[in-house]
Amino acid sequence: MKMLTSKQVTAALPAIRGWKLNGTEIYKTFVKKDFVVAMGFVQSVALLAEQMDHHPDIDIRWNTVTLVLSTHSAGGLTQKDFALAQKINQLK
């Protein structure tokens, strides 16, 4: 998968509401009702990631889940990262 240019990344960011750019990664923090709901969300993300064969870095802190996406094999952001971010945003 080919790495996106900085122009392509900037153009793609508005389509993934709430995600922020940090160097060669995009990230978003989700705050859930409590730990159990946060873990259910993580499980949903895990199933989606498996289907797409693209896996985020996940930081869980009680009711707060931070997801970080980057295509390490490409050395930065690819279309795969933005596609997964869009699908994650659709989870409840």
N, C-alpha and C positions, 0 to 999 in steps of 0.2 A: 504494500500500500504506500502511495506517494504522500510525503509530508506536504501540508498546505503552506502556502506563502503567508507572510504576515498580513497582506491585503485580503487574502481569502479568509483568514481567521477573523479579522476585523469585520468583514462583511457577514460572516456566519454567526457571530455572537448574538445579535439581536433576536435571532430565531430560537435561541435556547434561554428563554427568560430566567433570570436569576443566576446564571452561571457567570463566573468571573475568570479572567485570564491571569495566570501567574507564570510568566516565562513560556515554557513549552507545555504547559498544562492548563486545563480548565477545571474549576472546582465549584461546588455548591454545598451549602450547609442546610440541612433539613431539620427542623425542630418538630418533634412529635409530642403527643399527649403525655406519654410516659415510656419507660424502658420496654415494656412488652410491645407497644405499638411501634416503637423504633426498631425492635428486632424483627417484627413482621414486615416492616418496610425493607429492611436489609435482605430478608429472605426473598421478597419480590424482586429486588434488584439483582440478587444472585441468580435467580431463575432466568431473568431477562438477559443477563450477561452471558449465561451459558448458551442460551438460544442464539445470541449474536456472536458468540465466540470472541468476546471482548470484555475484559474484566477491569473494573475500577479499583483503585486503592480506597479502602474504607476505614474511617476512624469513627468509632462509636463511643460516646460519652453520655451515659444514662439515656436521656431523651433526644440527644443531638447526634445526627449522623452527617459526616462530611465525606463527600465522594470526590475523588480526583481522577480525571481521565487524561491519558496521553498514550500514544501508540509507541511504546518503547522500542519496538523493532524498527520503526521508521525514524526514530530520533526526535519525535515531536508530535504535533497534532495532525490528525488525518480526518477524512470524512467520517470514518468509523466512530471517532470520539463524539462528533456532533450528532450523528445518528443515534447513538446510545443515550446521549444527554437528552435528546428530544423524547425518546421512549421513557426514560426515567421520569421526566417532567409529567408524563401522562399517568403515572402510577398514583394511586390515592393513598 
